[in-house]
């Protein structure tokens, strides 16, 4: 009888485990799948980061680290505020080439706005300044005045204009319109 009791106890306990295992089996199987995919994702991220780090080290092996270049005082300082005189008529003239080009320019002169004498002189000499600018372009070839040389043209015009002014100096020459057109 003792054998039968132990046999019955085993059956009862085995049955209880089977029922508990079946109910928890669904949740544990789902949990195992979630953990498996999470582990795969974490492993993939670690692999990708490692590959990127090694690739960057290999690529940057021969180069020096980039440093921020020093900024010169010229660029650090704020530009001076200028007043601009732009009451010139459009300048239309031809270049000194054999096959002439037409230059069309509208010019403005930048000057110190506090210098009223310079402003008055520019206003009084507007026809002379306009003629000076026109004659400058007629003495140049199309290659010399093409738009890629615009900064050189501005500097040369500024020097010529300042050579005839007595009340101050023009500090900037800008083009409101600037075209070099083949004929």
Secondary structure, DSSP 8 states (H G I E B T S, - for coil): -HHHHHHHHHHHHHHHHHHHHHHHHHHHHHHHHHHHHHHHHHHHHHHHHHHHHHHHHHHTSSS---------HHHHS-----EEE-----EEEE-SSSS-EEEEEEEEEEE-TT-HHHHHHHHHTHHHHHHHHHHHHHTS-HHHHSGGGHHHHHHHHHHHHHHH-SS----EEEEEEEEEEE-
